[in-house]
Amino acid sequence: MLVIPVLDLKAGAVVHARGGERAAYRPIETSLAPGTSDPVAILAGLMGAFPFKTVYIADLDGIAGRGRNHDTICALRLEFPEVTFWLDDGSATPASVAALARMPNVRPVVGSETLLEAGDLASIRAAAYEPVLSLDFKGGVMLGAAEVLEQTDRWPQTIIAMTLANVGADQGPDIARVVDIVRRAGTGRQVFAAGGVRDKADLIALRRAGATGVLVASSLHSGQIKAGDLEEIAGQ
C-alpha cells in the first residue's frame, strides 16, 4: 500500500488543512520541522522520517483561482529530484494540464471541483494526457460536474476519493465512500483515499476496503503514524 504525504500550499507556505474550510487554514506547526512552514523544510522533515517516493501537492491558491505557487513548486522539484509530485493547482483544460505534464517529476491531478463539465475530462484524456482524477466530496455531495461520478468509462487509471470534510478533522476516513468508488472504478484502476486518516488502524481499514494507497498529512505531523507503521504498511 502506498502512503503519500500531502503538502497544502497557500501563499508560499504549508498550511494545516481542516475540514475543507480553506479560508481558515493557517501555517502548519509540526515537530518534523519546528518553527517553520517553509515547504522545502517541511518536506525535508517528512523525508527524514521516511523515504517517500511520491508527494501530493494541493496548490490552494491555484485551485481558488488566486494565482499559483509555481516558484515554490519548482523549488521543491529542484530540491527533491527523486520525488514524483502529484500536483493539483486547479488546472482543468487540455492546455493547462499539458503544461503540468511537461514539468519534470510532475503528474497532474485534476479535481472534480474544477471540472465545470464532464466533457472537459474527456477532452483532457483525448489529448493524450493521463492525469490523476480527484473526486472531491463535501457534505456528501461531489463538487463539480455531477456527471463525472456516473460516467466511469471516462475515468483515468488513477482515482482519488477525497472527502474534504474529514481532512484534518481527526474523525477517521470515509470508508463507505472509498468502497463505493472502488466498486465504481472496477478492475484495473487504482483508488487512493484522502481525508481523515488518524493512525495505522485506519490505513489497514482502507487497504481492506480496496484502496491502493492513501493521502496523509495531519497524522504524519502529529506522530500518530510513525516510520515503523509506514514500513509495515508499505510491505502490504
VOPAGU-2260 file (C-alpha; in pm, 1 decimal, decimal comma):
REM VOPAGU-2260
SITE   aa  ch    i         X         Y         Z
SITE  MET   A    0       0,0       0,0       0,0
SITE  LEU   A    1     134,6     340,9     -98,7
SITE  VAL   A    2     123,9     620,6     159,4
SITE  ILE   A    3     157,7     967,1       1,9
SITE  PRO   A    4     225,6    1272,3     220,1
SITE  VAL   A    5      35,5    1590,3     138,6
SITE  LEU   A    6     162,5    1948,4     119,2
SITE  ASP   A    7    -116,6    2207,2     117,5
SITE  LEU   A    8      34,6    2529,6     -17,8
SITE  LYS   A    9    -107,3    2875,8      40,0
SITE  ALA   A   10      87,5    3197,4     -25,6
SITE  GLY   A   11     414,1    3007,4     -37,8
SITE  ALA   A   12     367,9    2828,5     296,4
SITE  VAL   A   13     248,9    2484,6     403,9
SITE  VAL   A   14     -82,9    2518,2     585,0
SITE  HIS   A   15    -279,8    2282,9     806,6
SITE  ALA   A   16    -589,4    2174,9     617,2
SITE  ARG   A   17    -901,1    2124,6     828,3
SITE  GLY   A   18   -1245,2    2026,0     704,8
SITE  GLY   A   19   -1208,1    2179,4     360,2
SITE  GLU   A   20   -1262,4    2532,3     500,8
SITE  ARG   A   21    -967,3    2679,8     313,3
SITE  ALA   A   22   -1013,4    3040,6     422,0
SITE  ALA   A   23    -942,4    2929,4     779,2
SITE  TYR   A   24    -623,4    2733,6     703,6
SITE  ARG   A   25    -319,8    2857,0     898,2
SITE  PRO   A   26      55,6    2784,8     864,7
SITE  ILE   A   27     135,6    2436,0     983,8
SITE  GLU   A   28     309,5    2357,5    1311,4
SITE  THR   A   29     497,6    2028,1    1306,7
SITE  SER   A   30     764,6    1851,8    1507,4
SITE  LEU   A   31     915,0    1736,7    1178,0
SITE  ALA   A   32    1031,9    2094,7    1110,4
SITE  PRO   A   33     984,0    2303,2    1424,2
SITE  GLY   A   34     928,6    2675,2    1389,2
SITE  THR   A   35     872,3    2689,9    1014,1
SITE  SER   A   36     605,9    2641,3     749,1
SITE  ASP   A   37     857,8    2659,9     463,4
SITE  PRO   A   38     766,8    2389,5     209,4
SITE  VAL   A   39    1125,9    2275,9     144,7
SITE  ALA   A   40    1194,7    2244,3     517,6
SITE  ILE   A   41     864,6    2064,1     578,2
SITE  LEU   A   42     929,2    1812,8     301,6
SITE  ALA   A   43    1285,4    1761,8     426,0
SITE  GLY   A   44    1135,8    1675,4     763,7
SITE  LEU   A   45     896,5    1429,2     606,5
SITE  MET   A   46    1172,4    1269,7     401,0
SITE  GLY   A   47    1383,4    1238,8     714,7
SITE  ALA   A   48    1104,2    1034,3     870,5
SITE  PHE   A   49    1050,4     806,5     568,7
SITE  PRO   A   50    1187,5     788,9     212,0
SITE  PHE   A   51     867,2     882,9      30,9
SITE  LYS   A   52     879,5     844,7    -347,5
SITE  THR   A   53     555,2    1031,2    -419,0
SITE  VAL   A   54     425,7    1355,8    -267,0
SITE  TYR   A   55      87,5    1520,2    -326,5
SITE  ILE   A   56      73,0    1899,1    -357,1
SITE  ALA   A   57    -250,4    2094,7    -333,4
SITE  ASP   A   58    -184,7    2445,8    -462,7
SITE  LEU   A   59    -477,1    2608,1    -281,6
SITE  ASP   A   60    -424,5    2946,1    -445,6
SITE  GLY   A   61    -436,4    2787,8    -789,5
SITE  ILE   A   62    -746,4    2585,7    -703,4
SITE  ALA   A   63    -916,1    2905,2    -580,3
SITE  GLY   A   64    -811,2    3099,0    -891,3
SITE  ARG   A   65    -584,5    3338,8    -699,8
SITE  GLY   A   66    -255,4    3273,2    -877,5
SITE  ARG   A   67     -28,2    2974,5    -838,3
SITE  ASN   A   68     266,5    2872,6    -621,9
SITE  HIS   A   69     483,4    2767,7    -915,0
SITE  ASP   A   70     805,2    2919,1    -775,3
SITE  THR   A   71     759,2    2717,8    -457,3
SITE  ILE   A   72     678,5    2403,4    -652,3
SITE  CYS   A   73     986,1    2449,7    -872,2
SITE  ALA   A   74    1199,0    2484,8    -559,1
SITE  LEU   A   75    1057,5    2157,5    -425,9
SITE  ARG   A   76    1123,9    1980,1    -756,0
SITE  LEU   A   77    1484,1    2101,0    -764,3
SITE  GLU   A   78    1549,7    2013,2    -400,7
SITE  PHE   A   79    1390,3    1667,0    -425,8
SITE  PRO   A   80    1453,8    1539,2    -781,3
SITE  GLU   A   81    1392,2    1179,8    -672,2
SITE  VAL   A   82    1030,2    1255,4    -580,9
SITE  THR   A   83     730,7    1237,9    -814,2
SITE  PHE   A   84     489,4    1518,6    -730,6
SITE  TRP   A   85     117,6    1473,4    -784,4
SITE  LEU   A   86       6,7    1832,3    -837,2
SITE  ASP   A   87    -341,0    1981,9    -820,9
SITE  ASP   A   88    -316,3    2352,6    -900,0
SITE  GLY   A   89    -666,5    2396,3   -1038,2
SITE  SER   A   90    -570,4    2309,3   -1395,1
SITE  ALA   A   91    -870,1    2162,9   -1577,8
SITE  THR   A   92    -818,7    2220,1   -1952,4
SITE  PRO   A   93    -613,1    2020,4   -2202,0
SITE  ALA   A   94    -365,1    2307,5   -2241,0
SITE  SER   A   95    -313,4    2370,8   -1869,4
SITE  VAL   A   96    -286,9    2002,4   -1782,9
SITE  ALA   A   97     -39,6    1957,5   -2068,3
SITE  ALA   A   98     174,2    2236,1   -1922,4
SITE  LEU   A   99     189,0    2049,3   -1591,6
SITE  ALA   A  100     264,1    1718,9   -1761,5
SITE  ARG   A  101     569,1    1873,1   -1929,7
SITE  MET   A  102     721,4    1963,2   -1592,8
SITE  PRO   A  103     981,3    1705,5   -1485,5
SITE  ASN   A  104     871,3    1481,4   -1198,6
SITE  VAL   A  105     514,8    1615,7   -1203,4
SITE  ARG   A  106     196,9    1414,4   -1251,1
SITE  PRO   A  107    -109,8    1636,4   -1296,7
SITE  VAL   A  108    -412,3    1594,6   -1072,6
SITE  VAL   A  109    -748,4    1716,3   -1199,8
SITE  GLY   A  110   -1000,2    1784,0    -923,8
SITE  SER   A  111   -1369,1    1734,9    -992,2
SITE  GLU   A  112   -1440,2    2067,2    -820,4
SITE  THR   A  113   -1266,2    2247,8   -1107,8
SITE  LEU   A  114   -1440,3    2048,4   -1382,5
SITE  LEU   A  115   -1736,8    2255,5   -1492,5
SITE  GLU   A  116   -1847,2    1997,0   -1748,6
SITE  ALA   A  117   -1794,0    1621,7   -1768,8
SITE  GLY   A  118   -1676,2    1663,8   -2127,2
SITE  ASP   A  119   -1374,7    1860,3   -2002,0
SITE  LEU   A  120   -1226,3    1541,4   -1856,5
SITE  ALA   A  121   -1283,9    1357,4   -2182,5
SITE  SER   A  122   -1109,6    1639,3   -2371,4
SITE  ILE   A  123    -807,7    1621,1   -2141,9
SITE  ARG   A  124    -775,3    1245,2   -2185,2
SITE  ALA   A  125    -838,7    1261,3   -2559,6
SITE  ALA   A  126    -539,7    1492,6   -2587,4
SITE  ALA   A  127    -329,6    1200,3   -2456,0
SITE  TYR   A  128    -274,6    1342,8   -2109,0
SITE  GLU   A  129    -345,4    1085,3   -1839,0
SITE  PRO   A  130    -399,5    1275,6   -1514,3
SITE  VAL   A  131    -498,2    1157,3   -1171,7
SITE  LEU   A  132    -868,6    1230,3   -1116,6
SITE  SER   A  133    -964,1    1355,0    -771,1
SITE  LEU   A  134   -1331,8    1304,6    -692,7
SITE  ASP   A  135   -1387,7    1580,1    -436,7
SITE  PHE   A  136   -1673,0    1532,4    -189,2
SITE  LYS   A  137   -1804,1    1775,5      69,1
SITE  GLY   A  138   -2122,8    1738,7     269,1
SITE  GLY   A  139   -2195,3    1410,1      95,9
SITE  VAL   A  140   -2200,3    1575,9    -247,1
SITE  MET   A  141   -1935,4    1555,6    -516,1
SITE  LEU   A  142   -1811,0    1900,3    -615,2
SITE  GLY   A  143   -1806,3    1989,6    -983,5
SITE  ALA   A  144   -1992,4    1837,5   -1277,0
SITE  ALA   A  145   -2214,8    1564,3   -1131,4
SITE  GLU   A  146   -2191,3    1354,9   -1447,8
SITE  VAL   A  147   -1823,8    1284,2   -1379,2
SITE  LEU   A  148   -1921,2    1048,4   -1098,2
SITE  GLU   A  149   -2155,0     847,3   -1318,5
SITE  GLN   A  150   -1950,7     838,4   -1640,5
SITE  THR   A  151   -1692,8     594,2   -1512,3
SITE  ASP   A  152   -1585,6     499,4   -1864,1
SITE  ARG   A  153   -1419,5     843,3   -1881,8
SITE  TRP   A  154   -1218,1     794,5   -1563,1
SITE  PRO   A  155    -839,7     761,5   -1592,3
SITE  GLN   A  156    -645,9     476,8   -1432,9
SITE  THR   A  157    -580,1     654,9   -1103,5
SITE  ILE   A  158    -859,0     797,1    -885,3
SITE  ILE   A  159    -857,8     982,1    -553,4
SITE  ALA   A  160   -1163,3     955,8    -328,2
SITE  MET   A  161   -1132,0    1290,8    -147,0
SITE  THR   A  162   -1363,3    1359,6     147,3
SITE  LEU   A  163   -1286,4    1723,5     225,9
SITE  ALA   A  164   -1492,2    1745,1     544,5
SITE  ASN   A  165   -1275,9    1472,0     701,6
SITE  VAL   A  166    -943,7    1639,0     616,8
SITE  GLY   A  167    -757,9    1726,0     936,5
SITE  ALA   A  168   -1068,6    1654,1    1143,9
SITE  ASP   A  169    -930,9    1351,4    1332,6
SITE  GLN   A  170   -1256,9    1162,5    1280,3
SITE  GLY   A  171   -1140,5     879,6    1059,0
SITE  PRO   A  172   -1168,5     817,0     685,3
SITE  ASP   A  173   -1491,9     778,3     491,0
SITE  ILE   A  174   -1467,3     402,6     440,2
SITE  ALA   A  175   -1810,2     377,1     277,3
SITE  ARG   A  176   -1712,7     637,5      19,1
SITE  VAL   A  177   -1391,7     453,7     -64,0
SITE  VAL   A  178   -1577,9     122,5    -100,7
SITE  ASP   A  179   -1825,0     290,0    -338,4
SITE  ILE   A  180   -1552,1     447,8    -554,4
SITE  VAL   A  181   -1359,3     119,3    -567,0
SITE  ARG   A  182   -1677,8     -52,6    -685,5
SITE  ARG   A  183   -1743,9     210,4    -949,7
SITE  ALA   A  184   -1382,1     207,0   -1067,0
SITE  GLY   A  185   -1387,1    -166,3   -1140,7
SITE  THR   A  186   -1082,8    -375,8   -1213,0
SITE  GLY   A  187    -762,8    -226,9   -1345,1
SITE  ARG   A  188    -790,6     112,9   -1176,1
SITE  GLN   A  189    -614,6     236,1    -864,1
SITE  VAL   A  190    -812,9     418,7    -596,4
SITE  PHE   A  191    -643,0     637,8    -335,9
SITE  ALA   A  192    -824,8     752,6     -22,7
SITE  ALA   A  193    -789,1    1105,6     117,1
SITE  GLY   A  194    -925,8    1267,5     430,0
SITE  GLY   A  195    -941,3    1173,8     796,4
SITE  VAL   A  196    -665,4     915,5     838,0
SITE  ARG   A  197    -561,9     904,5    1204,7
SITE  ASP   A  198    -337,0     603,3    1254,9
SITE  LYS   A  199    -217,2     266,0    1130,3
SITE  ALA   A  200    -556,3     109,2    1200,8
SITE  ASP   A  201    -717,2     348,6     952,6
SITE  LEU   A  202    -454,5     260,1     691,6
SITE  ILE   A  203    -531,2    -109,2     737,8
SITE  ALA   A  204    -906,9     -44,7     716,6
SITE  LEU   A  205    -861,7     144,1     389,4
SITE  ARG   A  206    -647,3    -131,8     243,6
SITE  ARG   A  207    -920,1    -382,7     329,7
SITE  ALA   A  208   -1173,8    -150,7     165,3
SITE  GLY   A  209    -981,1    -184,4    -160,6
SITE  ALA   A  210    -769,6     132,0    -159,9
SITE  THR   A  211    -438,1     107,8    -343,0
SITE  GLY   A  212    -298,0     388,4    -130,7
SITE  VAL   A  213    -379,4     686,4      85,9
SITE  LEU   A  214    -300,3    1058,3     110,0
SITE  VAL   A  215    -194,9    1162,1     460,5
SITE  ALA   A  216     -95,1    1487,1     630,4
SITE  SER   A  217    -206,7    1559,1     988,7
SITE  SER   A  218    -128,0    1216,6    1133,4
SITE  LEU   A  219     227,2    1232,8     999,8
SITE  HIS   A  220     289,3    1572,4    1158,6
SITE  SER   A  221     130,4    1470,2    1489,0
SITE  GLY   A  222     332,7    1149,3    1503,4
SITE  GLN   A  223      23,0     930,0    1516,2
SITE  ILE   A  224     162,0     748,9    1212,8
SITE  LYS   A  225     527,0     660,4    1267,0
SITE  ALA   A  226     809,9     540,0    1044,3
SITE  GLY   A  227     759,6     181,8    1164,3
SITE  ASP   A  228     392,7     198,3    1064,7
SITE  LEU   A  229     487,9     323,8     717,4
SITE  GLU   A  230     743,4      46,4     671,9
SITE  GLU   A  231     486,7    -213,5     774,4
SITE  ILE   A  232     211,7     -73,9     550,9
SITE  ALA   A  233     445,7     -30,9     252,1
SITE  GLY   A  234     512,5    -402,7     256,4
SITE  GLN   A  235     145,0    -498,7     240,5
